[in-house]
Amino acid sequence: MRTICALLLAGSPILLGQPDARQIVTRSIAVADRSWAARQSYLYLERDEERHLDSEGRITSTDVRVSKAVLVNGETIDQVISHNGKPPAPEQIKKDQELLRKRRSETLQERTARLRAEKDNRAFIDEVTNAFDFRLLGEDVIAGRSAYVIEAVPKSGYRAHSKYGKMFSKVQGKLWVDKLDLGWVRVDANVKAPFSMGLFLARVQPGTHIAFEQTRVAEGIWLPKHIEIKAEAKILFVKNYQMQEIITYSEYHLALPPQVVARRTKPPLQSNSPPGF
């Protein structure tokens, strides 16, 4: 299920004051791209808890990892600092140290290839506006800020172009988009048809629920706060299992001067724009 989480980290005409859901989402995608670029300039803590459940929904085992982001060559990289309440195992420490070594000694060619791969993995976000039909359901207030509530239903006949875009036809849900700077405040989605992902042919089954929340760390910058996935899955098309993964992010703070962040990101949308943009 970590692939789904990664995809979530990787993700956002109004006339006469009447907002159009598709244009709201289109503008929010630009904010999501800018926020993703800014994320490399922030340090944070990440807590990742996996719960394995039996057929009755009871927890049979848990696995908790806490990581912190550290700055390497002007970009952040995650390092595990605890595993199930204890220091990380020697194997994990060795793995993290090797990752640090590779990043510190990364050549320009290697960095270019890595960034290209990251961009390819995020290409699915550009398909969102074409993959779904959107409907404005109304407005809501979250943490004292007004947000549009938008329903997203897979568009019939849409053919995906990216590696992960194929899953869009299998899910539907709702978006909460901040009215002022158009950041994604919340995503609530349900899997309606099975799809495969991962190296071990795990098939995510109907009934899987995905909840994603973000926090506003600066004007026009929204970063992940809480991700929760309750999954029904099947391994190798035979063995069924249930799991719940809860990832929380906290203690965001800038690791680089604001002017560096500004160079990395697109100019912010004007938060004082009228509702008609």
Order of alpha helices (4+ residues) and beta strands (2+ residues): alpha-alpha-beta-beta-beta-alpha-alpha-alpha-beta-beta-beta-beta-beta-beta-beta-beta-beta-alpha
